[in-house]
Amino acid sequence: VSTQSTGVLTLQTLLYIKILIEPYNMGDHMKMAGTWKSTTNTNLEGMLTKMGVPYLLKKAAMKMSVTQTVSFDGNTMKVITEGIKRRESTAVLDGSEFEDSMFQKVFKGTARINDDGSITIQGQMEGENLLIERKIDSEGHLVLVTTIGDVTCTRCFARVQ
């Protein structure tokens, strides 16, 4: 690291350091790491219906409290959902395409970290557009907004640990 004779870092050196460090600065999305328990949902039944979830499974899901554990390893996000059954999904947050399944339906899409620290996953599932947005709200809750076709569901989670 070069300095001027005054011992102060030059602007050029600071910009160089920023370029080196920035890819490793994980940012606000890291606040999502941890274990979360569902507290409220809006239009969960509508979303499950749109996804073609069988009636009895949908009714059980509506009554169940779901726990999600979110972790990060570099630019990869892993989400373990525990509810009716355990489900694990992994997304690379650099915009590369990945494949996952939900309710025995294949999803193909991409994931990215937004400037505000939220995470957007978008793609197709069974011919329908699917958009999932995760963010931390002003009260510290994890908010998960899922839109499939013309149906939107909002679920809120409180931090457990």
N, C-alpha and C positions, 0 to 999 in steps of 0.2 A: 504494500500500500504506500503510495507516494504522498508526501505532504509538502506544502510550501515551507519556506524558511520559518514561518510563524508557527509551524506545528499544526496547522489547520488542514483538514482534508480538502482537496480541490473538488470542485463540482464534477469534473470529469471522473474522478476516482469514486465519488459517491454514486454517480450514475452507473458506473461499472459494477460496483458492489450490489446495487439494486437489481441489475440484470442477472447477476449470479445467484442472488438469494431469492428473488421473487418466485421462481417456480416451486421453491420449497416452503414458502409461506402459506400455510394451509388456510388461514383466514377464518372468518366468522362461521362458516359451515361446520367447523369442528365443535361448535356449541351443541350440535345435534348428537354427538357421541354420548352414549349412555343408555340406560334402560328407561322406557316410557310406558305408562299405563293409560289406556284410553279413558277419557272422561266424558266426552260428548261426541255426537255425530249428527250430521244433517244429511238426509236423503241417502243413507246407507242402503236401505231396502231398494230404492230406485236404481242405485248403481249395481247392486247384486243381481237385480232382475235383468238389467241391461247386459250383464255379463253372462246371463243364462244359468245362474246358480240354481240348482234344484230347490224346490219349495221348502222341504224340511231342513236342509242345510242352511238355507237363507234365514229361516226362522230361528235356528239355533245361533247363527252368527249375530243376529240382531240382539239377542239377550246376553251374549257373552262379552266379557271385558277382555280386551286384547292387550298383550304386552309386546312391545317392539324393542329390540336391542340393536342399536346402531353403532357401528365401529368403522374406523377408517384405517387404511394401510396405504400410505402414499396417496395415489390418485384413485384408489379403489374404495367404494363404500359397500359394506356388508350389512344387511338387515335381516335379523332373525325375528320372525313373527310367531308368537305363541298364542293360540286361541283354540279353535276346534281341533286343529292339528298344527304341528310345528312346520314352518316354512322358512327356508333360507334363500335369500336372493343376493346377488352380487352385481354391481354395476361399476364399470370403469368411467370415471368422471371427466374424460378428456374428449368426449364426443364420438368415440369409436362405437360401432354397432355391437350390440350384444343380444342374446336371446334368453328368455326366461319363460316361466309358465305360471299362470294363475288360474285356479279352478279348472285345471286340465286343459287350458287354452294357451296356445303359444303366443308370446309377445316378442316382437322384434323392435328394437329402438335404440336410442342414444341417451346419454346422460351428461349433464354439464353443471358446473358450479357457476352461478350468476354473480355479478359484481356485489350484490347486496348480501351474499352468503347463502342465499337459498339454493336449492338443487332442483333442477328440472329434468324430468325423464319424459321423453315423448317418442311415440312410434305407432305401431299398428298391432291390433289383436283381433283376430278373426275378421279382418276387413274393416274394423272400426278404428278411428283415430283415438289414441289414448294419451292423455297428458297427466302427469303426476308432478305436483309441486310440493316440496318440503321446505318449511321455514320455521324459525323461532319467532314467535310474536313478542310484542312489547312486554307481556307479562311472564315471559320465559317458558311458554308452552310450545310444544312441537305441534305445528299445524300441517296436516296432510290434505291437500286438495286434489281429488282425482276426478278427471273429466273423461268420460268415454262416450263418444258420439255427442249427443245433445244433453247428456245427464251429468250433473256435477254433484259430488259428495264431499263434504268437509268433515274431517275427523280431527279432534283435539286430543292431545296426550299430555299428561303431567309427568315430570321427571320422578322416577323412583330412586335412581342412583346415578 
